[in-house]
């Protein structure tokens, strides 16, 4: 609390700094494919995700790699693997998937590339997490 019972000066900025991006994202963010976000479920409606099992490490890896593969193929990325939220091993999978995608794109088109990248990411991530989380630290 401040001297006169109000919040400290920095707290107001922190609250606005956290609330404003959340507000903007709920009103203006789009999904990875450019579509609008799905509407929030209304109270009382059951959703499949509410009762489903949490995603496995392999599923999360696949989602991350396919998302960044599509962005990388479209030359819409920046930063390094850590800014993408990937481990070094996941980044290696990403680079392999994108390299394969670039060679196929010229011969077979975008739809074939997207299917190929999805399959390769799923196969590589499943193999990577077959025995649980890889050892050697969080960024391996």
N, C-alpha and C positions, 0 to 999 in steps of 0.2 A: 504494500500500500504506500501511496505517496504521503507527503506531509499533511495533507488536508483530507485524507480519506479516499482519494481517487487512485486509480492505477498509476504506476510509475510511468514516466514519459515514454520509455522504450516499449512498454507492453502494448500500448495502442498501436504502434507501428507493427509489432509482431502479429497481433491479432489481424490487422488489415492485410499484412503481408501473407498470411496463411489463408484468410477467408477470400480475398479477391481472386487468386488463381483458381480456387475451387469453384467459385461462382462463375467465373468466365468459362471454365471447362465444362460445367454442366449446361451452359447456355450456348457454347459455340464450338466445342471440340468435335472433331470427326474421327472416325475409326481409321485403321491403317489403309483401308480400301477407299477412303474418301466419303464413306456413307455417314449419315447422321447417327448419333448414338441411339441405342434402343431406349424407349421410354422406361421410366422407373415403374416397377409393378405397383398396382394399386393395392391398398391394404386388403387383406382377405384373399388375395389370389395366390395360389401356390405356384412356385416355379420349380423347374427340374433341377436347377443349380442349387437350390436351398437344401435339397435332400441328397444330392449326389456326393460321391467321394471327392476328397481334395485331389487335385491334379498331381500326378507322380512327377518325379524329377525329370524323367525322360519326356513327359508331355510338356512340362514347362520349357525344357531345352528346345524342343521342337517348335513351340510357339515363338520363342525368342529368335531362334535362328531363321525361321521362315519369315518373320516380320522384318528382320534386318536384311535378309537376303533380297527381299522385294525392294526395300529402300535402297540398298547398295546397287542393285541392278539398274535402278532408275537414277543413279547418281544423286541420291537425296540423303546422304549421311554426312556426319562430321565426327571428329574426335577419334578416340581409340576404343578398344574393346571394353575398357572399364566404364567409359561414359555411356556405352550402350547397355551396360548391366550384364555383360557376358564374362565368363571365365576365359582363361587362355585356351583351354580345350574347346569350349564352345565357339570361340573365335576361329579356331582352326577349322572346325566343322563349317562355319559360315564361309570362310575363304574357299574351301573346297567346293561347297554348294554353288557359290557365285561363279567360280571359274567354270564349272560344268554348265551352268546356266548361260553364261556368255557365249560359249561355243555352240550351244544348241539354239539360242535365240536367232542367230543369223540363218540357220538352215530351216528351222521348224516353226518359228514364230513365238509370240508371247505366251499363249495358252499352254503350249507344250513345255515351255520353260518353267512356268509356275507349277505345273504338275510334277515335273522332274525335281525341282527344288524341294517341293513338299515331301516327295518320296525319299529323296536323299537325306534331308534333314531328319525325318522320322527314323530312317534306318540307322544313321550315324548316332543320333541321340539315344536310341534304344540300346545300341551296342555299348555306348559310353556308360550308361547307367544300369547296365544289365546286372551288375553285382553290387548295386547300391551307389552311394556317392563316391566318386573317385577320391583317393587319398592324396596327400601332398600339399594341403593347404587350400584355402578358399578360392584362389585364382588359378587353379590348375585345370 
